[in-house]
Amino acid sequence: MARFAGKTVVITGAAGVYGRELSAGFAREGARLLLTDRRADALAEAAAALNLPQERLRLHPADLADDGALDSLIAAATAEGAPDVLINNAGIYPFIPLMQVKPADWDRMLAINLRAPFRLMQGIGGAMAAAGRGAIVNVSSAAAEVIRGNGVPYGASKCALEYITRAFALEFGQRGVRVNAARPGFAEGGAGVVMPPGYAEAIQARSPLGRGIRPGEFAEAVLFLASDAAGYVTGSVLDCGGGGAINRREGAATRAGSGPG
């Protein structure tokens, strides 16, 4: 059976690399989707690829840095009752060296990556809690604990996102709503930025699995967290980054089979 048949799922950043993957995953599992993204044309293109009937798909373009747009999105998401799942996937990652970060850069990254999920969890998550059911998954990043000099505001936003994930898990737990976070593996073309030369190769080379993330792997992790199979999981961070964020000394990786036995 489809795990999300008859359930309503809200996904932000639905036109991005992982937004499209998540939308397709929930669509395959029978969900009704409310998709949002700042870019109306890209959102429409992503939605068309799903080939869903009209009754299972609603589009709501919104700039999540704008309070009025957030109010409108919350109203749309709760107009017919509380949705069953909220995926806070939207995020931006401009590559800016630490000492060159301008106040406007900082403010916009924190607005989209942190303030918007906070407000959506208050509004949409609050409606879920009032209904006594639901699951929220916040898309985080290994940047929450791995310092990169050209991505400090992004890392700060994700570190704080994981903090408020735990806070909302405590707030909503006894009212039937689970709140978790998931860290995806690196996907080239994500976050609407052009990667510096060699960046993708360097990130993927850090994975103990010796490869990058495959299409659909992150969606499966998020589907699990949002599903009844994770019914006793809340306040957690699931890392789906292939182990690339494991704290280690360079050159200290162990070889398979090198230990005793």
URLINMO-V466512 format. One record per run of one state. SS is the DSSP state (a for helix, b for strand, c for the rest). FROM is the first residue (numbers start at 1). TO is the last residue. Records with the same first field share a line. If there is no record, write none. Layout:
SS = FROM-TO / FROM-TO
This chain:
c = 1-7 / 12-16 / 29-31 / 36-39 / 51-53 / 60-66 / 79-84 / 89-97 / 101-102 / 132-133 / 141-141 / 145-151 / 176-176 / 185-189 / 193-198 / 206-216 / 227-227 / 231-236 / 241-261
b = 8-11 / 32-35 / 57-59 / 85-88 / 134-140 / 177-184 / 237-240
a = 17-28 / 40-50 / 54-56 / 67-78 / 98-100 / 103-131 / 142-144 / 152-175 / 190-192 / 199-205 / 217-226 / 228-230
